[in-house]
Amino acid sequence: MDHTAHPDLTIDFVGGAVGHRFRSGGGRAQALHKAAGFTNGNIPTIIDATAGLGRDAFLLASLGAQVSLIERSPDIHALLQDGLQRASEAGPDYAAIVARMTLIHGDSKALLPGMQADVVVVDPMHPPRKNSALVKKEMRVLRQLVGPDLDAFDLMQAALACARKRVVLKWPLRADPMPGLRKPSHQIIGKTTRYDVFMLGNTVLD
């Protein structure tokens, strides 16, 4: 894949912000990892049902998790393949992380019923911001490529039926809850994002 086919969007796990966070040891204390249940030596298996730019999946894999990334946009899937290939060639530390990542092209709603994992992470295209702040250029390009996630509620239902322990919905900090979705068990609050966590079965809150 020639990633210059989309000159405004390159997925870089080594030289970009993700690589910096990895090299600086950013990880276990961050909100996503708490939401996903990385506690007391627990390393969950994870499905990232909306892989996007792959950053969350890479950082989760850097903590030792086996992560399946599902992406339905052929353009973004190809960019992810390219980024993962370059990361795997960047040295043994990066290669070990990429080895824990399985990239799948397809629609999560159709694929999740045949899959299992401790945790399913869902990060749909978020509602338009209520303020006038400009969205980062790469996110604007991503939105143009993948379009709106009009089926986000259906995806959440598939995720809730698939996960063994919890579903994590990544959502803008001040956005209204997803319409029709049941109340989360708890929330983990980040700087601009919140993680709505839905505990399943008899799983106790970590």
Secondary structure, 3 states (H helix, E strand, C coil): CCHHHCCCCCCCCCCCHHHHHHHCCCCCCCHHHHHHCCCCCCCCCEEECCCCCCHHHHHHHHCCCCEEEEECCHHHHHHHHHHHHHHHCCCHHHHHHHHCEEEEECCHHHHHHHCCEEEEEECCCCCCCCCCCCCCHHHHHHHHHHCCCCCHHHHHHHHHHHEEEEEEEEEECCCCCCCCCCCCCEEEECCCEEEEEEECCCCCCC
